[in-house]
Amino acid sequence: MRLLTGSDVLKHNFNSSVITIGNFDGVHRGHVELFRQVKAASAQRGLPSVVVTFDPHPLAVLAPEAAPPLITTFSQKAALIAETGVDCLAVIEFTPEFSRMPAEAFVREILVGFLGMRHIIIGHDYAFGKDRQGNRETLERLGKECGFTLEDIDPVGEGGAIFSSSLARRLISGGDMPAAAGILGRYHVISGTVVHGREIGHTLGFPTANIATRNELVPPDGVYAVMVAVDGHFLKGACNIGNNPTFEGGGNTIEVFLLDFSGQLYDREITVYFVQRLRGEAKFPDAESLVRAIQQDVATTRTILASVDGDLIKPLPCPEQSGE
């Protein structure tokens, strides 16, 4: 997949293309279906398929207090989009200046002028541009003037639920990881660097990797069965998120105990895939009670991960990029 960022977007990149546009946070199953249709339309026309997105999220610029915690980092989003097989991802830097660009100018100058749009597929009720003035009617009118066609797709869902980033966020924030995976089409993932912690797990006989993550959307406090990618290898683990109340913890941490693993992980990049929440965080009367609870958590984790769905482990880990 070709990646266009920064000033490279504002060049004559394609003579003709099939485009879709959106934020695509989480790259859930609805987004994947949209990309599938873009690929089909591009193959039918013999044109490249182009996904146009924004970074940072527009609300992070226009109304930071209302901006949602993002499901994916930029690198994770790009990797998930690349896995769908589209030809190009064009990332437009969203700035206060860009936010004032009228929808019509955006279509004429960027989508048609620089990206060669000849056909566009949008999600149901999608709007864009200054004051969200760009909509289906705008595109239909401009299509006649600029020589492109328009197609919109109906909402995509299952079991009465429409796939959406906001629904995925609510499920992740509520700790319902299997339901979130049903929306995302994958396990929710965070990645980060292993850093030094308080070494509590080591003193209890369960050494953990303490993770400093760039991901904004972290599941709620509790214990989780997880899969962990370390240097391209997948390991089973139990993850605790919280402030270690048994030991008067303080700040929240994300700690992973890797099953059947021994080795040094400090300063290494790891990726954690959340399969299922076992329980909420609890304060135990003493260290012995906590050890017994951890032993039970590990046993439960082994049972859950014995039937883990490998198809839901994506994106494959890749180096993170700065500037997210």
Secondary structure, DSSP 8 states (H G I E B T S, - for coil): -EEE-GGGGGS---SSEEEEE---TT--HHHHHHHHHHHHHHHHHT--EEEEEEES-HHHHH-GGG----SS-HHHHHHHHHHTT-SEEEEEE--HHHHTS-HHHIIIIIIIIIT-EEEEEEETT--BSGGG-B-HHHHHHHHHHHT-EEEEE---EETTEE--HHHHHHHHHTT-HHHHHHHHTS-EEEEEEEE----HHHHHT---EEEEE--S----SEEEEEEEEETTEEEEEEEEEE--GGGT--S-EEEEEETT--S--TT-EEEEEEEEEEE-----SSHHHHHHHHHHHHHHHHHHHTT--GGG--S------S--
